[in-house]
Amino acid sequence: MRILLVEDDPEQREPLQTALMRSGHLVDGVGDGAIAQQLLSDQTYDLLILDWMLPGTDGITLCRQVRHAQQATPILLLTAKDTTADKVQGLDAGADDYLVKPVDVAELLARVRALRRRSPHWCGDTLQVAALQLHLDTLQLCYHDAQVPLKSAEFQLLEYLMRHPRQVLTHGQLEQALWTWDAIPESNAIASRMRRLRQRLRVLGVEDWITTVYGMGYCFQPPSAP
């Protein structure tokens, strides 16, 4: 999933962003509501995690703006406000869930998994193409009776490829899909990540499912069914 995490305190934002990315998510972390507004106009997200109190534009206002735009993206609101009236205000503004600070990372990840199932793009906890299965919660890749664990970056790349089978994906598309808003990938970053993924796939004997389309990009092309 691509997640927008808006939290103005870096001491709280950075650990949450790290935990989410280790779980396989791509996380754009920002500390300002105005920057979040710009990203929301430029990028499609699978989940929004918004602090209530923010400089620029607060989380409640962001919630209302997203819902006013008829967007169904799940929203998790983070706040130190813990009264029933506060929770009602947040939920009425359009939030799907509410988590009181200080945030327990394990609970946050569980809430994220639950909210993912509410996404209009959710198709189950396992992504399957032919006999290849990618388990989204555990970052495990299975092929028949064999399995191999993936690191976060490898998982993100393979998930994107499996969601776009038999399509030629350019370097620009991959960079936009797999790097955060403030990151500038090096010129060989895609090739390096692709090489590491192919090494993982080689363990399962399916490394040739990824083909290089010279001068264009890459294609995930599983064999056709007999």
N, C-alpha and C positions, 0 to 999 in steps of 0.2 A: 504494500500500500504506500501511496505517497501522502504524507501527513504534514499539515501546517501546524507547528507548535508556536504559540505566541505567549511569551512570558518575559517580562521586563527584567527580572532578576537573573543574571547569568549563573549565579551559584545554584539556582534551582533549575534553570532551563538546560544547562549543559549536561548534568547527570541524566535528566529525563530523555534528552535527545540521544545520548549515548546508549541508554538502555533500549530505546525504541529501535535504533539502527542495528544493534546487536541482535534484535529479534527479526531482522530482515526488512524493516521498513525504511523507506527513504524519507528523511525528515528535514523540512525547511524550518529552521529555528530562527525566530526574529523576536526583538524586544520592544517593538513599537507598533501600535495599532494602525498608523498611517501606512507603514511599510506592508503590513499584512493586507490592507485594502488593495494596494497595488499588486501584490502577488495573487490575490484572489481574482483580480481582473485579467491576469496574464496566464494563470495556471489552473488546471483542474485537480482538485484534491479528493482523496477517498475519505479523509477524516480531518476534522479541525479540532485542535485542543487549544482552548482560549483561556487565558487568565482574565479574571473579571476586571481588576484595576490595572490599566495600561496607560502609558503616555500616548498622546495623539488621539486615539479612538479606543474606548474601553471595550471589553469583551462583550458586554450586553448589547452595545450598539452594533458591534460586528455580527452578533447573532441575528439581530433584527434585520440588518441589511442583507444577510445571506438568505433569510427566509422571505424577505420582501422580493428578492430576485427569483423566487420560486425554485431555489436550489434545495435538493433533498439531502445534501451531504451531512452525515452524522456529525454532531457537535458535542464535545465533552468540555464542560466548563470547570475551570480550576479557580478556587477562591478560598480566602480565609474566612469569609462570611458563612456562618453555619447555622443561622436561625431558620426556622421553617419559612418565615416570610421571605428571606433571602433566596431560599431554594425555589420557592414558588415563583419569585420574580425571574430567576434565571431560566426556569423551565418554560414559563410563559413567553419569554423572549425568543424561544426557539431552540434552546439546548435540549439534547436527548438524554444527557446524563450529567451528573454533578459530583465533583470530587473535592473534598475539603483538604486544605493544606494543614500540616505538611503531608506531602503525597507519598504514600507507600508505593514503591516501584512495582512490586508484584501485583498489587491491586490495580495499579494503572494499566499494566499489560493485560490483565484479565478483562478490565473494562474495554480496552481497545479491541480485544478479540470479540467481545460481545457486540460492540458497535459495528465492527466490520461486517457482521452478519446482517446488519440493517442497511448496508450500502446497496444501492441499486445495481452495483456491478458485482455483488457477491455471488459466486457460483459454487460455494462449498469450500471446505477446509483443505481439500486436495485438488490440485490442478493436474489433469491427465491429458497426455497426447500420446496416442497409440498405447503402448504398454509402459510408458514412462510416467511415473507419478511423482509429483513434487508436493510434499506435505508443508503447508504454509505455516503451521504452528511450530514445527520442530526443525525446519530447514533440512529435512531428510529427503534424499532423492532415491527412489526405488525403481528397479527394473526387474520384473519377474521376481526371483527370490533373492536378488542382491540389492544392497543399499549402500549409500555413501553420504556422509554428512557434508553440508556445504557451509562455507563462511558467508557472512552477510553480503559482501560484494558479489560473490559468485551466485548466490541465491537470487539477488535482485536482477542480475543479468539474465539468468536462465528463466526466471518468472516472466520477464518481458518478452523473451524469445518465444516461450511457450504460449503466451497470449496472442502472439502474432505469427502463427506457423505459416510456412511457405510464402512469407512476405520478405522482400528485400528491404532491410532496414539500414538506412544510411548512418554514417558516423554522427551526423547532426542529430538525427532522431534518437540515437542511443545516448548521446551526451545530454540531451534535454531530458530524457526519461530517467537517467541514472545518476545524475549529479545534482547536488543541491543548488539553490538559486545563487549562492555567493561563492561557489567553487568554479575554478577555471581548470579543466582537465589538461594534462600535458598532451603533447601531440601523439604520443604512443600509448595513451591511457587505455583506449578501447582495445587495441591489439593485445596489450599486457593482460587485461582482465579476461579477454577471450581465450588467451593461451592457458591461463590458470583454470578456467572452466573446462576447457577441452581435456586437461589433465584429469580432472575429476570424472568426466564422462568416459574417459578411456578405461577407468576401473570397471565400468559397466559394459564396455564394448560398444558404445554408441557415440563416440567422439565425431564420427563422420556425419552425424545428423546436422552438424553446423558446417555450412559451406561458406567459403569466402567468395564474394562476387567482386572481382577485381575492378577497382575504379568506382565502386558504388558502396559496398558495405558487406553485410552478412545476411544469411538466410538460415532459419531453422527448418530443416526439411526432413522429417521422419519418413521412413519408407512407406510406400502406399500399401494398403491392405491387399493381400492376395485375392 
